[in-house]
Amino acid sequence: MTDATPATTLPALPDRLSVDPRSPHHVAAIFEHDVGIRFNGKERFDVEEYCISEGWIRVPVGKTVDRKGRPLTVKIKGTVEAFLKPAPAAPAA
């Protein structure tokens, strides 16, 4: 009898994704995994929304917020690459 470990299937990343739950481009199942964004060859950690096919990201402008408390964002165009970061390995006991 073989002991098969269940393979964790990672979801495919959508072309456009937003961290705002009110957005139509928010996919909660994706955020169960650690999503990484590489913009123009450098990894960014402050991305609010991205679109790969149109080549842009939205990032907050400092600590400025609108009257509803949401961060003001600016759209930056460039090369966008989204990826799922591998889960950290459990330390050996």
C-alpha positions, 0 to 999 in steps of 0.5 A, spaced: 500 500 500 502 506 498 502 512 502 499 518 497 500 525 500 494 529 498 497 534 493 495 541 494 492 544 488 494 552 487 488 556 484 490 560 478 491 567 478 486 571 475 488 577 470 485 582 474 485 582 482 483 587 488 484 586 495 478 590 496 472 586 498 467 590 495 471 590 488 468 586 483 475 583 482 476 581 489 477 573 489 477 571 496 479 564 495 486 567 492 487 570 498 488 564 502 495 563 499 500 568 499 500 572 493 506 576 490 507 581 485 513 583 481 512 590 477 518 591 472 522 586 475 522 588 483 517 585 488 512 590 490 508 589 497 504 595 497 499 593 491 492 594 492 490 592 485 493 589 479 491 587 471 496 583 468 493 584 461 493 592 461 500 592 465 498 596 471 498 596 478 494 601 484 498 602 490 497 607 495 499 614 496 503 615 502 498 615 508 492 619 505 485 616 505 479 619 502 473 621 506 471 614 507 477 612 510 480 608 504 487 609 502 488 614 495 491 610 490 495 611 484 495 607 477 502 605 475 503 602 468 509 597 467 510 590 466 506 586 471 507 579 474 503 575 479 505 569 482 503 565 488 509 564 494 510 557 496 508 555 503 513 555 508 516 549 510 515 546 517 521 546 521 524 539 522 523 536 529 
